[in-house]
Amino acid sequence: MDKEQTIAQLRQVMSEQLELALPDVIKEEDRLYEDLNVDSIMVLQLVVYIEEVFNVTVPEEDLDPAVFQTVSSLVDFIHALKGEPIAQVETKS
């Protein structure tokens, strides 16, 4: 799974499960708290949904606040949990 697919799934989870009003496209540099209006309670809920949707287990000791800084940091964390290499999103020039 590449970053674009993971971001799309995250957007769907955040929109449907957390009932956030999100832009049609969320970007890697979007900050969860400041740009997407995620709060600390939603982060805990998001962890549960990440475990369900991506079929991973998030160890408590890995819940570093840095993981939830940006969409990119969260996607990298999900890929690391899945043991997948982090595929870069191709940029069009």
VMD Tcl script that builds the backbone (N, CA, C; Angstrom):
set m [mol new atoms 279]
animate dup $m
set s [atomselect $m all]
$s set {name element resname resid chain x y z} {
  {N N MET 1 A 0.857 -1.172 0.000}
  {CA C MET 1 A 0.000 0.000 0.000}
  {C C MET 1 A 0.904 1.236 0.000}
  {N N ASP 2 A 0.610 2.198 -0.875}
  {CA C ASP 2 A 1.445 3.390 -0.906}
  {C C ASP 2 A 0.833 4.481 -0.024}
  {N N LYS 3 A 1.591 5.559 0.138}
  {CA C LYS 3 A 1.159 6.641 1.022}
  {C C LYS 3 A -0.178 7.236 0.588}
  {N N GLU 4 A -0.361 7.390 -0.710}
  {CA C GLU 4 A -1.603 7.979 -1.206}
  {C C GLU 4 A -2.815 7.153 -0.774}
  {N N GLN 5 A -2.714 5.841 -0.893}
  {CA C GLN 5 A -3.823 4.962 -0.492}
  {C C GLN 5 A -4.057 5.050 1.008}
  {N N THR 6 A -2.979 5.080 1.776}
  {CA C THR 6 A -3.102 5.164 3.229}
  {C C THR 6 A -3.744 6.485 3.626}
  {N N ILE 7 A -3.332 7.577 2.990}
  {CA C ILE 7 A -3.908 8.891 3.281}
  {C C ILE 7 A -5.403 8.890 2.953}
  {N N ALA 8 A -5.773 8.287 1.834}
  {CA C ALA 8 A -7.187 8.229 1.453}
  {C C ALA 8 A -7.994 7.450 2.490}
  {N N GLN 9 A -7.440 6.335 2.977}
  {CA C GLN 9 A -8.144 5.557 4.000}
  {C C GLN 9 A -8.240 6.330 5.308}
  {N N LEU 10 A -7.165 7.014 5.676}
  {CA C LEU 10 A -7.191 7.821 6.895}
  {C C LEU 10 A -8.243 8.917 6.796}
  {N N ARG 11 A -8.308 9.572 5.643}
  {CA C ARG 11 A -9.288 10.626 5.439}
  {C C ARG 11 A -10.700 10.074 5.615}
  {N N GLN 12 A -10.935 8.904 5.050}
  {CA C GLN 12 A -12.258 8.290 5.156}
  {C C GLN 12 A -12.595 7.987 6.619}
  {N N VAL 13 A -11.654 7.421 7.344}
  {CA C VAL 13 A -11.879 7.098 8.762}
  {C C VAL 13 A -12.146 8.375 9.558}
  {N N MET 14 A -11.316 9.390 9.335}
  {CA C MET 14 A -11.463 10.631 10.096}
  {C C MET 14 A -12.773 11.338 9.759}
  {N N SER 15 A -13.181 11.266 8.518}
  {CA C SER 15 A -14.416 11.906 8.097}
  {C C SER 15 A -15.641 11.159 8.607}
  {N N GLU 16 A -15.648 9.839 8.409}
  {CA C GLU 16 A -16.833 9.046 8.758}
  {C C GLU 16 A -16.904 8.688 10.242}
  {N N GLN 17 A -15.811 8.210 10.804}
  {CA C GLN 17 A -15.844 7.735 12.189}
  {C C GLN 17 A -15.707 8.869 13.210}
  {N N LEU 18 A -14.839 9.837 12.902}
  {CA C LEU 18 A -14.651 10.949 13.839}
  {C C LEU 18 A -15.556 12.133 13.499}
  {N N GLU 19 A -16.268 12.007 12.370}
  {CA C GLU 19 A -17.221 13.018 11.913}
  {C C GLU 19 A -16.581 14.396 11.775}
  {N N LEU 20 A -15.365 14.407 11.225}
  {CA C LEU 20 A -14.668 15.664 10.978}
  {C C LEU 20 A -15.030 16.200 9.597}
  {N N ALA 21 A -15.172 17.501 9.495}
  {CA C ALA 21 A -15.370 18.140 8.194}
  {C C ALA 21 A -13.982 18.384 7.616}
  {N N LEU 22 A -13.606 17.582 6.637}
  {CA C LEU 22 A -12.266 17.649 6.066}
  {C C LEU 22 A -12.330 18.125 4.622}
  {N N PRO 23 A -11.215 18.698 4.149}
  {CA C PRO 23 A -11.167 19.029 2.719}
  {C C PRO 23 A -11.224 17.741 1.897}
  {N N ASP 24 A -11.553 17.853 0.630}
  {CA C ASP 24 A -11.647 16.675 -0.238}
  {C C ASP 24 A -10.335 15.903 -0.283}
  {N N VAL 25 A -9.231 16.628 -0.211}
  {CA C VAL 25 A -7.912 15.993 -0.238}
  {C C VAL 25 A -7.130 16.496 0.961}
  {N N ILE 26 A -6.610 15.556 1.753}
  {CA C ILE 26 A -5.721 15.976 2.830}
  {C C ILE 26 A -4.292 15.729 2.362}
  {N N LYS 27 A -3.407 16.605 2.766}
  {CA C LYS 27 A -2.021 16.560 2.311}
  {C C LYS 27 A -1.121 16.030 3.410}
  {N N GLU 28 A 0.032 15.501 2.995}
  {CA C GLU 28 A 0.987 14.957 3.957}
  {C C GLU 28 A 1.403 15.984 4.996}
  {N N GLU 29 A 1.509 17.243 4.595}
  {CA C GLU 29 A 1.985 18.271 5.521}
  {C C GLU 29 A 0.889 18.817 6.431}
  {N N ASP 30 A -0.362 18.392 6.233}
  {CA C ASP 30 A -1.444 18.846 7.110}
  {C C ASP 30 A -1.174 18.389 8.538}
  {N N ARG 31 A -1.318 19.329 9.473}
  {CA C ARG 31 A -1.128 19.016 10.887}
  {C C ARG 31 A -2.472 18.555 11.456}
  {N N LEU 32 A -2.439 17.462 12.209}
  {CA C LEU 32 A -3.691 16.886 12.704}
  {C C LEU 32 A -4.443 17.853 13.607}
  {N N TYR 33 A -3.754 18.424 14.577}
  {CA C TYR 33 A -4.439 19.291 15.539}
  {C C TYR 33 A -4.805 20.649 14.926}
  {N N GLU 34 A -3.826 21.303 14.325}
  {CA C GLU 34 A -4.030 22.671 13.864}
  {C C GLU 34 A -4.835 22.759 12.573}
  {N N ASP 35 A -4.554 21.893 11.598}
  {CA C ASP 35 A -5.189 22.008 10.286}
  {C C ASP 35 A -6.462 21.176 10.146}
  {N N LEU 36 A -6.497 20.012 10.793}
  {CA C LEU 36 A -7.633 19.104 10.607}
  {C C LEU 36 A -8.569 19.055 11.810}
  {N N ASN 37 A -8.260 19.856 12.837}
  {CA C ASN 37 A -9.115 19.996 14.026}
  {C C ASN 37 A -9.337 18.705 14.800}
  {N N VAL 38 A -8.311 17.879 14.851}
  {CA C VAL 38 A -8.357 16.665 15.667}
  {C C VAL 38 A -8.022 17.082 17.100}
  {N N ASP 39 A -8.751 16.537 18.075}
  {CA C ASP 39 A -8.404 16.829 19.471}
  {C C ASP 39 A -7.869 15.570 20.140}
  {N N SER 40 A -7.467 15.680 21.388}
  {CA C SER 40 A -6.800 14.564 22.069}
  {C C SER 40 A -7.707 13.344 22.223}
  {N N ILE 41 A -8.999 13.547 22.427}
  {CA C ILE 41 A -9.932 12.419 22.530}
  {C C ILE 41 A -10.038 11.717 21.178}
  {N N MET 42 A -10.091 12.510 20.107}
  {CA C MET 42 A -10.172 11.930 18.765}
  {C C MET 42 A -8.930 11.113 18.430}
  {N N VAL 43 A -7.778 11.534 18.935}
  {CA C VAL 43 A -6.546 10.773 18.685}
  {C C VAL 43 A -6.686 9.373 19.274}
  {N N LEU 44 A -7.235 9.275 20.471}
  {CA C LEU 44 A -7.424 7.957 21.089}
  {C C LEU 44 A -8.390 7.106 20.269}
  {N N GLN 45 A -9.462 7.737 19.790}
  {CA C GLN 45 A -10.414 7.019 18.935}
  {C C GLN 45 A -9.747 6.616 17.623}
  {N N LEU 46 A -8.939 7.509 17.086}
  {CA C LEU 46 A -8.257 7.247 15.827}
  {C C LEU 46 A -7.335 6.039 15.942}
  {N N VAL 47 A -6.680 5.885 17.079}
  {CA C VAL 47 A -5.803 4.724 17.294}
  {C C VAL 47 A -6.607 3.436 17.178}
  {N N VAL 48 A -7.790 3.411 17.773}
  {CA C VAL 48 A -8.652 2.225 17.707}
  {C C VAL 48 A -9.044 1.941 16.256}
  {N N TYR 49 A -9.432 2.977 15.521}
  {CA C TYR 49 A -9.827 2.786 14.116}
  {C C TYR 49 A -8.638 2.369 13.252}
  {N N ILE 50 A -7.465 2.907 13.541}
  {CA C ILE 50 A -6.268 2.512 12.788}
  {C C ILE 50 A -6.010 1.023 12.983}
  {N N GLU 51 A -6.152 0.556 14.219}
  {CA C GLU 51 A -5.951 -0.871 14.484}
  {C C GLU 51 A -6.945 -1.715 13.690}
  {N N GLU 52 A -8.195 -1.281 13.644}
  {CA C GLU 52 A -9.228 -2.046 12.939}
  {C C GLU 52 A -9.039 -1.995 11.422}
  {N N VAL 53 A -8.908 -0.791 10.877}
  {CA C VAL 53 A -8.869 -0.604 9.426}
  {C C VAL 53 A -7.594 -1.157 8.801}
  {N N PHE 54 A -6.461 -0.931 9.478}
  {CA C PHE 54 A -5.182 -1.341 8.902}
  {C C PHE 54 A -4.689 -2.679 9.450}
  {N N ASN 55 A -5.491 -3.292 10.326}
  {CA C ASN 55 A -5.174 -4.610 10.882}
  {C C ASN 55 A -3.786 -4.634 11.527}
  {N N VAL 56 A -3.571 -3.673 12.436}
  {CA C VAL 56 A -2.315 -3.578 13.168}
  {C C VAL 56 A -2.620 -3.458 14.653}
  {N N THR 57 A -1.595 -3.626 15.466}
  {CA C THR 57 A -1.700 -3.383 16.898}
  {C C THR 57 A -0.767 -2.234 17.231}
  {N N VAL 58 A -1.304 -1.241 17.921}
  {CA C VAL 58 A -0.493 -0.088 18.306}
  {C C VAL 58 A -0.069 -0.277 19.764}
  {N N PRO 59 A 1.209 -0.601 19.988}
  {CA C PRO 59 A 1.681 -0.759 21.371}
  {C C PRO 59 A 1.636 0.583 22.106}
  {N N GLU 60 A 1.200 0.553 23.363}
  {CA C GLU 60 A 1.094 1.791 24.141}
  {C C GLU 60 A 2.407 2.553 24.187}
  {N N GLU 61 A 3.514 1.831 24.273}
  {CA C GLU 61 A 4.815 2.505 24.370}
  {C C GLU 61 A 5.195 3.234 23.080}
  {N N ASP 62 A 4.494 2.939 21.990}
  {CA C ASP 62 A 4.770 3.608 20.715}
  {C C ASP 62 A 3.886 4.836 20.485}
  {N N LEU 63 A 3.048 5.156 21.436}
  {CA C LEU 63 A 2.152 6.300 21.276}
  {C C LEU 63 A 2.873 7.603 21.623}
  {N N ASP 64 A 3.797 7.970 20.775}
  {CA C ASP 64 A 4.571 9.188 20.908}
  {C C ASP 64 A 3.773 10.339 20.281}
  {N N PRO 65 A 3.659 11.465 20.956}
  {CA C PRO 65 A 2.926 12.596 20.360}
  {C C PRO 65 A 3.446 13.002 18.979}
  {N N ALA 66 A 4.701 12.763 18.706}
  {CA C ALA 66 A 5.272 13.120 17.396}
  {C C ALA 66 A 4.586 12.363 16.264}
  {N N VAL 67 A 4.063 11.181 16.545}
  {CA C VAL 67 A 3.374 10.384 15.529}
  {C C VAL 67 A 2.145 11.131 15.016}
  {N N PHE 68 A 1.537 11.928 15.874}
  {CA C PHE 68 A 0.280 12.593 15.537}
  {C C PHE 68 A 0.466 14.068 15.176}
  {N N GLN 69 A 1.669 14.431 14.753}
  {CA C GLN 69 A 1.931 15.811 14.349}
  {C C GLN 69 A 1.312 16.128 12.996}
  {N N THR 70 A 1.627 15.288 12.003}
  {CA C THR 70 A 1.159 15.541 10.636}
  {C C THR 70 A 0.571 14.267 10.049}
  {N N VAL 71 A -0.118 14.428 8.936}
  {CA C VAL 71 A -0.640 13.272 8.216}
  {C C VAL 71 A 0.533 12.361 7.826}
  {N N SER 72 A 1.616 12.947 7.362}
  {CA C SER 72 A 2.781 12.168 6.939}
  {C C SER 72 A 3.368 11.346 8.082}
  {N N SER 73 A 3.519 11.940 9.261}
  {CA C SER 73 A 4.096 11.200 10.388}
  {C C SER 73 A 3.186 10.041 10.799}
  {N N LEU 74 A 1.878 10.241 10.703}
  {CA C LEU 74 A 0.934 9.176 11.043}
  {C C LEU 74 A 0.969 8.060 9.997}
  {N N VAL 75 A 1.049 8.424 8.739}
  {CA C VAL 75 A 1.125 7.424 7.664}
  {C C VAL 75 A 2.408 6.604 7.790}
  {N N ASP 76 A 3.525 7.270 8.053}
  {CA C ASP 76 A 4.793 6.555 8.238}
  {C C ASP 76 A 4.697 5.571 9.401}
  {N N PHE 77 A 4.038 5.983 10.473}
  {CA C PHE 77 A 3.848 5.128 11.647}
  {C C PHE 77 A 3.019 3.893 11.289}
  {N N ILE 78 A 1.942 4.091 10.540}
  {CA C ILE 78 A 1.090 2.967 10.130}
  {C C ILE 78 A 1.892 1.992 9.270}
  {N N HIS 79 A 2.655 2.515 8.323}
  {CA C HIS 79 A 3.468 1.644 7.461}
  {C C HIS 79 A 4.514 0.886 8.280}
  {N N ALA 80 A 5.095 1.535 9.272}
  {CA C ALA 80 A 6.081 0.872 10.135}
  {C C ALA 80 A 5.420 -0.251 10.928}
  {N N LEU 81 A 4.207 -0.019 11.424}
  {CA C LEU 81 A 3.487 -1.060 12.166}
  {C C LEU 81 A 3.176 -2.260 11.277}
  {N N LYS 82 A 2.893 -1.981 10.021}
  {CA C LYS 82 A 2.580 -3.058 9.082}
  {C C LYS 82 A 3.841 -3.733 8.557}
  {N N GLY 83 A 5.000 -3.166 8.891}
  {CA C GLY 83 A 6.246 -3.734 8.412}
  {C C GLY 83 A 6.449 -3.522 6.926}
  {N N GLU 84 A 5.828 -2.456 6.407}
  {CA C GLU 84 A 5.923 -2.167 4.978}
  {C C GLU 84 A 6.942 -1.066 4.743}
  {N N PRO 85 A 7.648 -1.150 3.627}
  {CA C PRO 85 A 8.515 -0.023 3.271}
  {C C PRO 85 A 7.639 1.194 3.000}
  {N N ILE 86 A 8.169 2.349 3.288}
  {CA C ILE 86 A 7.415 3.576 3.083}
  {C C ILE 86 A 7.593 4.007 1.634}
  {N N ALA 87 A 6.515 3.851 0.860}
  {CA C ALA 87 A 6.547 4.235 -0.552}
  {C C ALA 87 A 6.269 5.710 -0.671}
  {N N GLN 88 A 7.105 6.416 -1.365}
  {CA C GLN 88 A 6.937 7.847 -1.532}
  {C C GLN 88 A 5.842 8.133 -2.555}
  {N N VAL 89 A 5.122 9.208 -2.341}
  {CA C VAL 89 A 4.117 9.648 -3.296}
  {C C VAL 89 A 4.858 10.307 -4.446}
  {N N GLU 90 A 4.510 9.897 -5.649}
  {CA C GLU 90 A 5.148 10.484 -6.808}
  {C C GLU 90 A 4.611 11.894 -6.996}
  {N N THR 91 A 5.539 12.817 -7.240}
  {CA C THR 91 A 5.108 14.193 -7.493}
  {C C THR 91 A 5.147 14.452 -8.982}
  {N N LYS 92 A 4.143 15.156 -9.456}
  {CA C LYS 92 A 4.076 15.472 -10.872}
  {C C LYS 92 A 4.680 16.850 -11.091}
  {N N SER 93 A 5.574 16.961 -12.069}
  {CA C SER 93 A 6.179 18.263 -12.315}
  {C C SER 93 A 5.692 18.851 -13.612}
}
mol reanalyze $m
mol bondsrecalc $m
mol representation Tube
mol addrep $m
